[in-house]
């Protein structure tokens, strides 16, 4: 018997927790998988089916280089060229921090402030399932 679960990281990478076993071996295999899942959660990974995102691509200066049509960021009014200033009231320290702030569980709200044409503008929207992002790329 084999068990496997996919996890997503804030940067979009993925890892899989797997276990294999038969008979009494499945008990040990499941324990190993459960430990793997706990480790993944401690590292900031979410199970694929719970992961959410907003539908944007960002370049180094926090500028939106792509806003996917029909997804949360676009529906809220974000546009290519907007520069992210803060996420949920926090100013990102670097690109990795920005990804971590934007990443979260599906169906949770996120507040983003962007700079557009010299003015700061607040937006709030709900993260969509990662699988919706994959289908629209």
C-alpha positions, -999 to +999 in steps of 0.1 A: +000+000+000+012+035-008+001+069+006+012+102-009+003+138-003+014+169-022+024+201-004+028+236-018+054+261-005+049+299-006+073+302-036+051+278-056+074+248-053+060+215-042+071+185-022+054+151-016+051+131+016+050+094+008+047+062+027+047+026+016+039-006+036+019-037+038+003-054+068+019-042+100+044-022+080+016+002+070+013+014+106+049+024+106+046+039+071+016+060+082+035+073+112+064+083+090+040+101+066+023+119+096+057+131+108+065+143+073+032+163+072+041+179+105+075+188+092+061+203+060+036+225+080+065+237+102+083+248+070+053+268+058+040+243+033+002+237+029-015+206+016-021+212-021-059+209-017-058+237+010-033+260-007-045+294-020-031+321-042-041+354-057-032+351-094-002+374-099+034+372-111+058+395-094+093+408-105+121+418-082+109+453-073+075+439-062+060+451-095+032+430-109+043+417-142+012+396-148-023+395-134-043+364-144-077+372-157-107+360-137-087+354-105-088+373-072-062+400-078-077+409-112-112+408-099-102+432-071-087+456-096-049+450-094-031+458-127+002+450-143+027+476-132+013+480-097+039+478-070+031+460-038+038+481-007+023+459+020+004+427+026-019+424+056-003+455+070+033+441+068+060+455+045+079+426+029+116+424+037+124+407+004+109+387-025+107+355-005+089+373+024+065+388-001+056+353-015+051+341+021+028+370+029+007+364-002+005+326+002-021+311+024-051+288+028-077+289+001-108+310+009-089+333+033-088+371+029-057+391+021-053+429+022-027+444-003-016+480-007-001+488-040+015+520-055+000+530-088+009+563-105+024+576-073-006+569-051-011+541-026-043+521-031-057+493-008-073+461-021-089+432-003-097+398-019-100+361-011-073+336-021-084+310-047-075+274-048-041+267-064-057+243-088-076+273-103-043+290-110-029+259-127-060+256-149-057+292-161-020+295-169 
